[in-house]
Amino acid sequence: MIPPLLISEPLRVNLSPQELQLDVGKSALFNCSVEGHPIGSVVWKKDTRFIASNSRVQFPTPTSLQLRQLKRQDSGMYQCFVHRDAFSSQAAARLIIGGESSNSAQMVLNGNAGCKDVLMGIRDDLAAQFKLAFPEKTVRQGSFVSLICIANGNPAPQVKWTLDGIWTLSTRPGVLVSTYLSGGGDVISYVNITSADVTDSGVYSCTAFNEAGKAVHSRRLNVFGSLFIRPLNNLTALAGGVFKVMCPFGGYPFDSILWKRGRGIYD
């Protein structure tokens, strides 16, 4: 007797709506549509943390999330993760509570002078700084990895992610890079790797910057596997300046790193 042929399709996930703006007290509904069968397990997270059901948070189906009587703290990034055997995929959507804040205007009446001073758009610039940043991590291949940086400043900083100080990171299949402004004024940025591969090893850096200054946080992600070195193109530096470059290698474990220039060896 010939056993039945079982065919598994790759998973593709879409979360809708991708952005939802509602007022306090309203209800929100997110639907996680999945292509590929069988589906397997579905996990929901908010700002990279697992979501548990309660009186306000319900899961009508495994692929839908409903939030009732919305509060300010419900704003953030919601994620749907779908896992099945060797396949996994994810999608994210943003929930915004209330309208965007606008520049405030304040009118002060000076009784002695009998005049009105209008103060508009007054702000104190504050250089970007981190409130929370990810630690060094060592994982096995196939693990889910989330790297997060939370920054603040005035004006609200932008965040850029790089690998080994050279390559800019952006969303691609299996890797989600996202940044958003929380209701409390913090900028939350993260890199989610659905299923880590040894090629994802390296030094990850998040740089938060605004008009007043910048902050850089770098830590290594080690993924168990064979050692390798990413090829580098020629690099340019100014005479008399400072030249800095990381060794763009991956794999784990490793014993030591050696640099060579001509016949010289540096450790």
N, C-alpha and C positions, 0 to 999 in steps of 0.2 A: 504494500500500500504506500503510495507516494504522500508524504506529509504536505499539508497546505503551505502555500507560499505566503509569507507575511511581509508586507512592504511598509516601511516607515518613511514618511515624508519629512523633510526638514521643516522646522517650525519658523513661522513668521508672525510677529505680534504687532498689533496696532492698538493704541490707546486713544479713545475719543471721548469728548473733545480734547484736543491737544492743549487748549487754554480755555479756562472758564473763569469769568469774573462775576461774582455775586455779592450781595449785601449780607450783613450779619443777620442771622435768623432764617435765612433761606435754606433750601436743600440742594445738594449737588449729587450728580450721578455720573460715574465713569464706567465705560464699557471697554473691556479688553477683548478684542476680536483676535482669534487665533486661526492661522492657516497651517494645515498639516495635521495628520492623524497617526496614532492617537495623541491626545493632548498631554496626558500625564498630570503633573501637579502644578498648581497655580499659587503664587505667593505675592502678596501686596505689601508695599513699603511706602513710607512717607519720609522724605529726606534721609533715605537709606536705612530707616528703622522699620522693623516689622509693625504691621497694623493689626491690632486686636479688636474684635467686635465688642460693642457696648451698647448702651441705650441710644446713642446718637449715630454710631457707626455700624452699618449692617452690610452683609454680603448676600443680596437676593439670589445670586448664583455665584459659583466659583469665579466667574469671569466678569463680575460686575461689583462695583463698590458704591454704596450710597451713604452720604453724610447728611444728617438732619440738624436743624437748629444751629447753623454754622456760627462759629466763633472766630475771632481774629486769629487765634493760634492755629486754625485749620489751614491757613494759607501755606503754600509750599509746593514741593514737587512730589507727585504721586507716581509710583512705579509698579508695573505689572511684570512679574517674572514667571515664565513658563518653562518647566523642565520635563524632559522625558529621555531616560537612558543617556545616550551620548549627545543628545540634542538639547539646546537651551536657547532662549531668546528673551528679549525684554523690550519694553517701551515706557515712555514717561509722558506725563502731562502736568500742567501747572494750574494751580487753583489760586486765584487772587480774591481777597476779601475786601470789599469796599472799593472806592475810586482812588485814582492816583492823587497824591497830595500835590498841591500847587504852591507857588511862592506866596508867602503870607505878607500882608501889608498891615502895618500898625500906625495908627494916628495918635499923636500926643498933643494935647492942648496945653500951651504955655500961657497961664492966666496973666502973668506979669507983663509979658511982651505982647499978649493979644494976638499971637500968630499960631499957625498950625504947622508942625513938622511932620512930614510923611516919611516913614522909614520903610523901604521896600527892599526885599531880597537881601537882607543883612545875613551874612554867614561867617563863621570862623572856620577857615580851612584846617583840616586835620589830615596828616599824612596817613596813607593806607597802613593798616597793621592787622595782624592775625589774632583772632580770639581762640581759634582752634585749628589744628593742623594734624595731618595723618602721621603715624609713626612708621618706622621701617617695618616691613613685613616679609615673612618667608612662608611660601605656600607651595603646595604640590600642584602639578598640572591638572587642569580641570576644575580648580577651585574658583568660586566667585570672589572677586576682589573689588573693594570700594575704597577709593582714596578721596578724602574730603578736606577742603579748606574753607574756613569761615572768616571773613575779613570785614572790617568796617573802616570808616574814614569819611571825610567831608570835602568834596563831593564823594558820593558812593564810588568805590574803586571798581575798575575793571579787573578781570582775572584772566591770565593766560597760562596754559599748561605746556610744558616741554619735556622731552625725554632725552636724558644724557646731556642736557644743556644745549642741544643743537636742533632737534626735530620738534616742530610744533605739533601738538596733539589736537585732533578733531574727531568727531563721531565717525565711526566706520562700522561695518558688520561685526558684532560681538563686543564693541567698545562704545560706550555712551559718555560724551563729555557735555556737561550742562552747567549753566550758571544762572542764578536768579536772585532777586532782591526779596528778602523776607519782610513780613509785616513790621518787624521791629527795627528795620533799617540795616540789617546785616546782609552782606553779600555771601551767598552760599554757592560753592562751586565744587563739583566732584567729577571723578573719572570712575566709571563702573566697567569692569571687565567681566563679561558673563562667564567665560570659561578660560582661565589663564593658561597660556602656553609659555614654554621656555623663552620664546622670542619676545614675550612681554616683559622680560627681566630688564632692569636698568634703573637709573636714578630719575625719579619723577620730581619735577619742580613746578610749584604753582607760584606765579608772580602776581601780586595785587598792586595796582598802581592808580594814582590819580594825580591831579595837578600839584598837590602838595608833597608828594614823595611816593616811594614804593617799598614793598617788603617782599622778600623771596624766601620760600621754604622748600627744602630739598631732602628727600629721603629715598632709600633704595628699596625696590621691590625685587626680592629674590624668588625665583621659581626653580624648583628642582629640575635638573636636566643637564645635558652636555654643555660644556663651555663653548662660547663663540664670541667673536668680535665683529661688530658692525663696521663695514668699510667706511672710511672717512675720505672726503674730498680734500683738496688743498685748502689750508686755512690762512688767513691774512691777518697781520698784526702791524701796528705802528711802531717804528723804532723809538726806543725810550719809554714805551708804554708797558702795561702789564698784560701778559698773555696767559690765558687760563683755558685748559681743555680737559674734559673728563675722558677716561678710557671707556669707550662705549661697548662694554661687554655684557654678556648675559650668561645665565646658567648658574647652578649651585649644587654642591658646595665648591668653594675655591679657597686656595691657600694664600696666595700673594699676587700682587700686581707689579710687574717690572716694565719700566720705560727704557727704550733705547734711542740714542741719537748718535749716529756714526758708530764709533766703537765704544762709546760710553754707555753705562747702564745706570739707571736711576731707580731707586725703590722708595 
